[in-house]
Amino acid sequence: MPIPFPLTRRQLLRFLLGVTAWLTAGGARSMAAQAAIEQPMDVNKPLIQSPESSRLWPAFRQQLTAWRDEARRASGYRDARYRDEATAWTQSSFSSCFVMLCDAAFFDPDSGQYRVEEFLRQARRDFGGFDNVILWHAYPRIGADDRNQFDFYRDMPGGVQGVRGVVRECHRHGVRALIVYKPWDVGTRREAQSDVEALAEMVHATEADGVYLDTMPLAPDGLRPALDRVRPGLALEGEGELPVAYVHDHHMSWAQHFEDSRVPGVLRNKWFERRHMMHQTARWNRDHVPQLHTAWMNGTGMVVWENVFGSWVGWSDRDRAMLQAILSIQRRFTGLFSGEGWTPLVQTEASDVYASLWEAPGVRLWTLVNRADRAVSGAILRVSAEEGRQYFNAIAGREIFPQVERGKAIFEGAIACRGIGCFVTGTRESLGTDFPDFLETQRVRFAAAQEAVDVPPRPVRARNSPGSAAQPVQTLPSGMVFIAAGSVKLRVQLRTRECGFYGNEMNRDELYANFHKPKIFERSVDLGRYAIDLTPVTNAQYAEFLRGSRYQPRQPENFLKHWTDRNLPIGREDHPVVYVGLEDARAYAAWAGKQLPTEEQWQYAAQGSSRLKYPWGDTMEPGRCNGGETGTTTKVTAFPDGRSPFGCYDMCGNTWEWTESERTDGRTRFCMIRGGSYYSAQGSHWYMDGGPQPTDFAAKFLLMWPGLDRCATIGFRCVARVDNG
């Protein structure tokens, strides 16, 4: 019976789930006479597992075809969006890069300029280039104050216009760019319009090519038509498992959080719609061969993601070379990989080697993977020989001359341990006049890929502070307290988050076993005698600094945003100064003949020799600190009962404080901030830590540029070295 149209999205999803459940139970087998299949085909999963035995593969392929035909017929599938030339770019967008906009390879914090051209040029050398980039902006920083996900784009270098410049530069190099939507951002400042309207407006303003849907399998209601009103050709790509019912208007989707079978499986959505682009990703894996194999067998793409929210997870040279080899072939033969001539699991001549066949008039191409932990050589494929055809090893970039037996051409070659292979046949006309040039490029690439090494971790080092040259003091400055020298054992806790810890300690197993749980570090520190401010630096003190120094920040965006025309906010003279970045705080400290405290100096001043959990004791108590009751900062001396053992105010709540603990691995800069603040974003565990924090708690705060680093919730205090002579 015909299905009435149009269906609502919910009705369509419910109907297709019913169809897939019926097929899973065995309904399709009666149509295709699949008695040989030993177990039902599960089409409810994003990757359809393949039978182990090769004798079952023909029946498996028939079952796949029966499911596809029935699902398309029953749903009244329409492919209009895939026939639209405006979105045809998605079908060849094989390589996607997840770009942290704060990555020093993408943005130069010293010059304040984006490095798009340099970044993409290096990507061509390392990975064979990117077809699209995802411009990641807020997490894991969002939640430090009330700025929402859209504010983060507005506060990027150059504002929204700067992001638009990034997109245009990507376009100049033939690369598409997607902005990001975070549906879980519900606890920060709300826009005057809906998220869908704000997102469509941001796409329009940045000239982005689509939206990446963080944590979502599919777009929220209303987003697809909202994007259609912006302009044609905009794509949607979700992180989660995209239901088949939404393949028709989501041109791309991620493939993650599942393992392929030993015999390569078939990506369900790619099989359902051959023009749908999927991107394999496993961001915490240091071995990407399994994902590369799945992409190669299914004619789909990969996500390159080395800077994982501030943690470095670099690709090995082997994996980079394999991706380059795959991409060069996929891009040249895009029509094959998005066409109807796909035959998964064709028979091979070598054990542990599996192949897919891709065909179009005049051309046949086989993608092969070696699942064994040993190299394979000799006869690989036995295929029908055809008159007037040439045969090539497309990975090695050379013509081959197979032996022909009884009408079958026998392809011989070698595939490295866990490697890939590719054979292609065709006429000179069907392969193109520039095919010899393509082969030469492949030959050079193949020769360069023979030596592969692991990418070493990026060492994290401290950044030298300009305040380290401050002269020691002989007498106690006003408003400070002396702290005696000594050896102390400090216990530091950080929350296990994807941005990592102090260095490169993060790994996949530790992360997923302890997500958002505390991780404890202990170290012994020799502290020289020092003096520390009794209070954070106030607005009034910072105003005095400006008058005395005539300080002008290199990049003024958001500097003292809470002031009016550089005038003190009335009634907040004794509140801690905020909207100052790390360099603004250092400038004040240098003017005052001081420096920022190391996090060890800060922590010891907060907890004393008894290692108190809070400055006043071991339990949180009301009235001891600014926990956000007023929704803003308070006077720095408002909580005398919350002072530390050394008499220091506001070392819990009110504002976070910068410390002299800036570090970098060359790609990510960060600073450990201490104390917590009055502000805490509610509604999601993805937000940065908020509210008052224990004395031993440190938050890893990723740095980008002052305009973004200046927050409503971060202030500072100073220390002075003491002349012990």
Protein Blocks (a to p, Z undefined) as FASTA:
>chain_A
ZZdddddfklmmmmmmmmmmmmmnommmmmnopakpmbdcdfkbfbdcddfblklmmmmm
mmmmmmmmmmmmmnopafklmmpmklmmmmmmmbccdddfklmklpcfknopacklmmmm
mmmmmnopafbdcddfklmkgojbmcdfklmmmmgghijmlmmmmmmmmmmnopacdddd
dfklmmbccdfbdfklmmmmmmmmnopabdcdehiabdcehklmmmmmmpghiacddfbd
cdfklmmmmmbdcdehiacdfbacddfklmmpmmbccddddfkbcbfklmmmmmmmnopa
cdddfbgghiacdddfklmmmmmmmmmmmmmmmmmmmmmkbcehiadfbehiacddddde
hiacdddddfbfcdcedjfbdcdddehiacddfknopacddddeehiacddddddehiac
ddddddfklnopklmmmmmmmmmmmmmmmpccddddddddddddfklmpccdfbdcehia
cddeddddddddddddfkbpmbmmbcfklmmmmgoiacddddddddddddddfbdcdfkl
mmmmmmmnopacfblghpaklbghhiacehilmgccehiafklmmmmmmmnopacddfkl
mmmmmnomnopabfnbmbdcehkacehlnopacdfklmmmlccfkopahiegjiacdddf
bccehjaccdddehiaabdcehiakbccedjddfkbccddddfbfklmpcfkbccddddd
ddfZZ
